[in-house]
Amino acid sequence: MSLRGHSILALLAAVLVGLSIGCAAKNSYMVTLKDGRQIETGGWPTLNEVTGYYRVEDPAGQLRAFREQDVASIVTVKPGER
């Protein structure tokens, strides 16, 4: 294979690695409560069906809890949309 062929393969490999890293970026979620407060989370909120409370970890690492009935919406925040 020629030098140009190797260069094209190396470039293609770099692009594929970049795409796979970008696609693997962890989504954040924005929880909006009925009173207007918003809580950003690093993962999908976990609902405890016994207590009726969601538990989440905010970007600062603090655990937050709120009642399921207080949630107005949960939406995905894609990287770069904050």
ABEGO torsion letter per residue (X at the ends): XBAAAAAAAAAAAAAAAAAAAAAABBBBBBBBBAAGBBBBBABBBBBBAAAGBBBBBBAAGBBBBBBAAABABBBBBBBGAX
